[in-house]
Amino acid sequence: MNILKIYKTMATAMLLGSSLFGYEPMEDRAGFSGFVILGTKSGFFSSSEIIGNRYKKSEKNTIGSYNSPNHISTIEPVFSGELKYTLDDKKTEIALGHSEHDVLRLDSSFDISLRHKYDGYGIVGFGLLSSVLPNYVWQDPLLKNSKRKSTKRTSYGVAMTWEGILSSNFDIEIKARKLKFENDKNGFSQTGKLSKNGSLITNSAIGNLKRDATNIAVKLSYNKFLSQTSIFVPSFRFINSDADGDSRTYNVGELKFEYKYFKNHWIVNSAVYASQSFYKKQNPIFNKKQDTFYFGGNIDVFYLKPFDLKDWGIFGNISYGKGKSKIDFYDVKYLSTMMGISYNF
């Protein structure tokens, strides 16, 4: 299998877990190409704000305390892929695809991108991002002892990538997105009540919990080819989320290590990461900042040409992530497994 075909299959594997998996070379032929994956995903998810199953509008409607959230079991179909068109110069391509940016926040998008290869400079790309499906969150996750209502969170934005910067092994990715919460009432139920330190919670204080935000993420990665069959990719990502409420505004630094192995019919990708978020202002309900430490990892196993079926593959994946906040209510955790089939064309 040539290196382009390997990278195409590895790009397919990117969609299995939740890791940003790197970029692939330009197609060596003009016209349409791409891949499709079909499978099933199961596991559990726990969050006080995000409803664990994106295909349901409600799960645990009522809470009686602000302890760490309970686990919600999930099982859902997986259908995703990418469609590309490469121009006759074999240096320009247009792509449409679905990617998952942040599993801990169930954050996915539909991308429309344009990439162009500049000899000696690398591949530069520009893209538009929008929500594939609205993610459902609670209007007021802090409402206790009453039935909570769900609402939609959507996003849209732009992306810029520069792969193989000046013919090096460095890549950079910049994304800017707007997050919108429909009918956001975060914390409204606590107006006039007492916070954890006994102070009165005012309307002004609740305004600091507004969740609409502008999110800017910058990721720098390095592709180290260890051998003909393995790649090591360390990366660092910085995120600034400027929310309408200061208590929801934060910065994140994330360090990630990926190892990719491919030989004969097998492709294996493994990754581990750790990140820390720092919030701008104390949460007025808990009188603490929502600073959170995240860690997790995934492993994807891909078997090509099963039963000698050209361009087909079968895969399995397991992913785990956890976020431990200074405020227990905002702890988050997930575990998922996935299996299915893919087809490259």
TINUKE-381967 format. One record per residue (C-alpha): residue in one letter; x, y, z. Coordinates in steps of 0.2 Angstrom, whole numbers. Example, Ala and Ser with C-alpha at 12.3 -4.5 7.8 and 13.67 -1.06 7.14 Angstrom:
["A",[62,-22,39]]
["S",[68,-5,36]]
//
This chain:
["M",[0,0,0]]
["N",[7,17,-5]]
["I",[9,31,8]]
["L",[-6,41,1]]
["K",[-17,26,3]]
["I",[-11,23,21]]
["Y",[-15,41,25]]
["K",[-32,41,18]]
["T",[-36,26,28]]
["M",[-28,34,44]]
["A",[-39,49,40]]
["T",[-54,38,40]]
["A",[-48,31,57]]
["M",[-48,49,64]]
["L",[-67,49,64]]
["L",[-67,33,75]]
["G",[-62,40,91]]
["S",[-61,58,95]]
["S",[-43,63,91]]
["L",[-37,76,78]]
["F",[-27,64,68]]
["G",[-16,74,56]]
["Y",[-18,78,38]]
["E",[-16,68,22]]
["P",[-6,71,6]]
["M",[-15,78,-9]]
["E",[-23,65,-21]]
["D",[-12,59,-35]]
["R",[-27,58,-47]]
["A",[-40,71,-52]]
["G",[-58,69,-49]]
["F",[-69,63,-34]]
["S",[-63,53,-20]]
["G",[-67,50,-1]]
["F",[-72,37,11]]
["V",[-88,32,21]]
["I",[-89,24,38]]
["L",[-104,14,46]]
["G",[-104,7,63]]
["T",[-111,7,80]]
["K",[-105,16,96]]
["S",[-109,13,114]]
["G",[-103,18,131]]
["F",[-107,30,145]]
["F",[-106,49,147]]
["S",[-108,60,162]]
["S",[-111,79,162]]
["S",[-122,91,172]]
["E",[-124,102,157]]
["I",[-124,92,141]]
["I",[-137,78,138]]
["G",[-127,62,135]]
["N",[-136,55,120]]
["R",[-137,68,106]]
["Y",[-151,59,98]]
["K",[-162,62,113]]
["K",[-169,78,119]]
["S",[-170,73,137]]
["E",[-162,61,149]]
["K",[-161,64,168]]
["N",[-173,79,169]]
["T",[-172,82,188]]
["I",[-158,83,200]]
["G",[-158,86,219]]
["S",[-140,91,223]]
["Y",[-125,98,215]]
["N",[-114,83,216]]
["S",[-104,75,202]]
["P",[-116,70,188]]
["N",[-122,52,186]]
["H",[-117,41,171]]
["I",[-129,40,156]]
["S",[-128,25,145]]
["T",[-128,28,127]]
["I",[-129,18,111]]
["E",[-130,26,94]]
["P",[-127,23,75]]
["V",[-111,30,67]]
["F",[-112,36,49]]
["S",[-99,48,43]]
["G",[-86,51,30]]
["E",[-78,63,18]]
["L",[-81,68,-1]]
["K",[-67,77,-10]]
["Y",[-64,83,-28]]
["T",[-46,86,-34]]
["L",[-43,98,-48]]
["D",[-34,93,-64]]
["D",[-18,102,-57]]
["K",[-18,89,-43]]
["K",[-13,103,-31]]
["T",[-30,109,-27]]
["E",[-45,100,-18]]
["I",[-62,104,-11]]
["A",[-69,93,3]]
["L",[-85,90,13]]
["G",[-84,80,29]]
["H",[-89,77,46]]
["S",[-77,79,61]]
["E",[-78,78,80]]
["H",[-68,91,89]]
["D",[-71,88,107]]
["V",[-79,72,113]]
["L",[-80,78,131]]
["R",[-91,92,125]]
["L",[-100,82,112]]
["D",[-94,95,100]]
["S",[-95,90,81]]
["S",[-96,100,65]]
["F",[-98,98,46]]
["D",[-83,105,37]]
["I",[-82,113,19]]
["S",[-64,116,15]]
["L",[-52,121,1]]
["R",[-34,115,1]]
["H",[-20,120,-11]]
["K",[-2,114,-12]]
["Y",[12,127,-14]]
["D",[28,119,-19]]
["G",[41,122,-6]]
["Y",[29,130,6]]
["G",[17,116,11]]
["I",[-2,114,9]]
["V",[-13,129,14]]
["G",[-32,126,18]]
["F",[-47,136,22]]
["G",[-63,130,28]]
["L",[-81,134,35]]
["L",[-88,125,50]]
["S",[-105,122,56]]
["S",[-115,110,67]]
["V",[-120,94,59]]
["L",[-133,90,72]]
["P",[-138,102,86]]
["N",[-131,96,103]]
["Y",[-144,96,117]]
["V",[-140,105,133]]
["W",[-151,110,148]]
["Q",[-158,127,148]]
["D",[-154,129,166]]
["P",[-143,115,172]]
["L",[-144,122,190]]
["L",[-162,120,192]]
["K",[-165,108,207]]
["N",[-180,97,212]]
["S",[-190,102,196]]
["K",[-190,96,179]]
["R",[-177,104,168]]
["K",[-180,108,150]]
["S",[-168,105,135]]
["T",[-162,117,122]]
["K",[-150,117,107]]
["R",[-132,122,106]]
["T",[-126,126,89]]
["S",[-110,132,82]]
["Y",[-102,140,66]]
["G",[-85,147,61]]
["V",[-70,146,50]]
["A",[-54,136,50]]
["M",[-36,139,43]]
["T",[-23,125,41]]
["W",[-5,125,35]]
["E",[2,108,33]]
["G",[21,104,31]]
["I",[25,122,35]]
["L",[39,128,23]]
["S",[42,109,18]]
["S",[45,104,37]]
["N",[36,92,47]]
["F",[26,105,57]]
["D",[7,108,55]]
["I",[-3,122,62]]
["E",[-22,123,63]]
["I",[-32,139,68]]
["K",[-51,138,71]]
["A",[-63,152,76]]
["R",[-81,147,80]]
["K",[-96,155,88]]
["L",[-106,145,100]]
["K",[-125,149,102]]
["F",[-136,142,116]]
["E",[-155,144,111]]
["N",[-165,151,125]]
["D",[-151,150,138]]
["K",[-157,152,156]]
["N",[-141,146,164]]
["G",[-143,149,183]]
["F",[-159,159,182]]
["S",[-167,148,195]]
["Q",[-155,153,208]]
["T",[-158,172,207]]
["G",[-162,178,225]]
["K",[-156,163,233]]
["L",[-140,161,243]]
["S",[-123,155,236]]
["K",[-111,143,244]]
["N",[-104,156,255]]
["G",[-120,163,260]]
["S",[-121,179,249]]
["L",[-136,184,240]]
["I",[-136,179,221]]
["T",[-141,194,211]]
["N",[-147,196,193]]
["S",[-130,204,189]]
["A",[-121,189,196]]
["I",[-132,177,186]]
["G",[-127,187,170]]
["N",[-109,180,172]]
["L",[-116,163,168]]
["K",[-121,167,150]]
["R",[-114,153,139]]
["D",[-114,161,121]]
["A",[-96,162,116]]
["T",[-83,165,103]]
["N",[-70,151,103]]
["I",[-53,152,96]]
["A",[-41,137,95]]
["V",[-23,136,89]]
["K",[-15,119,87]]
["L",[4,116,83]]
["S",[9,98,79]]
["Y",[25,89,73]]
["N",[25,73,63]]
["K",[41,63,67]]
["F",[43,48,56]]
["L",[51,35,66]]
["S",[52,22,53]]
["Q",[43,16,36]]
["T",[29,10,47]]
["S",[27,22,62]]
["I",[24,40,66]]
["F",[25,49,82]]
["V",[15,66,83]]
["P",[16,77,98]]
["S",[5,92,98]]
["F",[0,107,108]]
["R",[-17,116,108]]
["F",[-22,133,115]]
["I",[-40,138,117]]
["N",[-48,154,121]]
["S",[-67,154,124]]
["D",[-73,172,127]]
["A",[-91,170,133]]
["D",[-104,183,136]]
["G",[-103,178,155]]
["D",[-86,181,163]]
["S",[-88,165,174]]
["R",[-89,155,158]]
["T",[-74,163,150]]
["Y",[-59,152,150]]
["N",[-42,148,142]]
["V",[-36,130,140]]
["G",[-19,122,136]]
["E",[-18,104,130]]
["L",[-3,93,127]]
["K",[-6,77,116]]
["F",[5,63,110]]
["E",[0,51,96]]
["Y",[8,35,89]]
["K",[3,28,73]]
["Y",[8,11,66]]
["F",[4,4,49]]
["K",[10,-13,41]]
["N",[3,-25,29]]
["H",[-16,-25,33]]
["W",[-15,-17,50]]
["I",[-16,1,56]]
["V",[-15,6,74]]
["N",[-17,23,81]]
["S",[-15,27,100]]
["A",[-16,44,108]]
["V",[-15,51,126]]
["Y",[-18,69,131]]
["A",[-20,81,146]]
["S",[-26,98,147]]
["Q",[-30,112,160]]
["S",[-43,125,159]]
["F",[-42,142,168]]
["Y",[-58,152,171]]
["K",[-59,171,171]]
["K",[-71,173,186]]
["Q",[-79,164,200]]
["N",[-95,155,198]]
["P",[-108,165,208]]
["I",[-117,150,214]]
["F",[-102,140,220]]
["N",[-90,155,224]]
["K",[-76,145,215]]
["K",[-69,146,198]]
["Q",[-73,131,186]]
["D",[-55,127,183]]
["T",[-54,109,176]]
["F",[-41,96,173]]
["Y",[-44,84,158]]
["F",[-35,68,153]]
["G",[-39,54,142]]
["G",[-34,43,127]]
["N",[-40,32,113]]
["I",[-34,17,103]]
["D",[-40,13,85]]
["V",[-37,-4,77]]
["F",[-40,-5,58]]
["Y",[-39,-20,47]]
["L",[-38,-17,28]]
["K",[-45,-28,14]]
["P",[-54,-41,25]]
["F",[-58,-56,14]]
["D",[-48,-48,0]]
["L",[-61,-35,-2]]
["K",[-52,-20,-10]]
["D",[-54,-3,-3]]
["W",[-64,-10,12]]
["G",[-59,-10,30]]
["I",[-66,-16,47]]
["F",[-62,-6,63]]
["G",[-63,-6,82]]
["N",[-60,9,94]]
["I",[-60,12,113]]
["S",[-59,30,120]]
["Y",[-59,37,137]]
["G",[-59,54,144]]
["K",[-62,63,161]]
["G",[-63,81,167]]
["K",[-61,84,186]]
["S",[-67,102,190]]
["K",[-64,112,206]]
["I",[-83,112,207]]
["D",[-89,94,207]]
["F",[-105,98,198]]
["Y",[-95,102,182]]
["D",[-85,85,182]]
["V",[-87,76,166]]
["K",[-82,59,160]]
["Y",[-85,47,145]]
["L",[-81,29,139]]
["S",[-85,23,122]]
["T",[-82,8,111]]
["M",[-85,8,92]]
["M",[-85,-5,78]]
["G",[-89,-5,60]]
["I",[-84,-5,42]]
["S",[-77,8,30]]
["Y",[-75,10,11]]
["N",[-62,21,2]]
["F",[-65,27,-15]]
//
